[in-house]
Amino acid sequence: MTRVASPAGDSGFKPDNHPGNDGRPLHGRIGVLLMNLGTPEGTDYWSMRRYLKEFLSDRRVIETSRLLWWPLLNLIILTKRPAAKGRDYASIWNTERNESPLKTITRAQAEQLAAAMAEIDGRIVVDWAMRYGLPSVEDRVKALQDQGCDRILMVPLYPQYAAATTATAMDQAFRALMKMRWQPTIRVAPPYYNDPAHIDAVTRSLKGHLAKLDFEPEVILVSFHGMPRDYLLKGDPYYCQCHVTWRLMREAMGWPEERFRMSFQSLFGKGEWLRPYTDETIRAMARDGVKRLAVVTPGFAADCLETLEEIGVENAEYFHENGGEQYAAIPCLNDSPENGEMLRTLVTRELQGWI
């Protein structure tokens, strides 16, 4: 124990490992934590198994009774699925950094935002974390506090709210806070599915990518990640918020509804999911004579397995196999200038009163 003088002049004691004894600031800085879904640490069987086990064990992701789900997950899914998913991830893996594109891009988004926010307030520290996998939310919350952040803005990178995405990220943040004696003050950025900054960013990005194509699409398909239909019936707002994003994008683009359609992808299991399904929609359009198609995914903040492999490869094959000729998978916002402007706008607004 170290004896110190209190501001009032009274004697006191402070543990040797107390924050501030090593010269780090105790308080006064402001943290911004970007949170995305997660990624495996490798494409091998055991890395994929660890990631899938953490992801598919989340009760918000899979709401099936544990009595039914536990044996199915541990005895069947985690035996067969890691190898297949590992091959999918290997096809998009960032071999230079030995990590998934989602991790590469999320890091770049944080660096992009940090540079922008430094121009506004030098006390702001920007970091990033993954709900499943590494870096963990708990680790990065602690790291921000260690840097003197006594106020932290959590920014789930999901434009549309869903219990299986936004809520799971915040569950993880709250679990981290429950372990902390000295908790920072927390704010949570709201979903931005209808925010003018987001609609402007995704439509400007879309127009820019369309201008670079060597063909004009007959149809643009707006594909969102799917979810079980039962979740909608239980009150999850995700389906409705996806429709709002799609409608606002269509209005901003000035395209008629028959040429600017929407669907849901990434089905899992045998139950009923949100419709229409992306793969069925793409097959049907090709069979009905659509020759030129572009697919955009504005529910994803960064390109990942579901956009690069599922949309960029798998669904392109469905289109060509059924008579389609020219196909384009439009990149997500990633760390584009449009993304930088959007995040700066959203984060600056949510920090009002702190900066």
Number of C-alpha atoms within 10 A of each C-alpha: 10 11 11 13 11 10 7 6 8 8 10 11 11 13 11 12 10 11 17 13 13 9 7 11 15 16 16 13 21 25 27 28 22 24 25 25 20 21 25 21 17 17 23 16 18 16 18 23 23 16 20 21 17 12 21 18 17 13 14 17 18 14 15 11 9 13 8 9 15 15 12 13 18 14 11 11 16 20 13 14 15 22 18 13 17 20 15 17 25 17 13 15 20 15 10 6 10 12 19 23 22 22 26 17 18 24 17 16 24 23 17 20 24 19 14 16 21 13 9 12 14 12 15 22 22 22 22 25 26 23 25 24 19 17 16 18 27 19 13 20 24 16 14 22 22 16 18 21 24 19 22 24 20 24 24 29 25 22 22 26 23 21 18 20 20 22 15 21 25 19 16 17 21 14 12 18 18 11 10 11 7 10 15 21 13 15 14 14 17 18 17 19 23 19 16 12 18 24 21 19 21 23 19 17 20 23 12 12 15 17 11 9 14 8 14 14 19 15 20 24 23 24 26 27 21 20 24 19 15 14 20 16 9 8 10 17 15 23 22 13 20 24 18 15 23 26 17 18 23 20 14 13 15 10 14 11 14 11 14 21 19 24 23 23 24 17 17 11 7 7 10 12 20 19 17 15 19 24 21 16 20 24 21 16 18 20 16 12 12 20 19 19 24 23 27 21 27 29 22 22 23 25 22 22 21 19 26 20 17 18 24 18 15 14 23 24 16 19 26 17 13 18 17 22 15 19 20 20 20 25 21 22 25 21 20 16 12 18 24 21 17 22 23 18 14 18 17 16 12 17 18 8 6 12 14
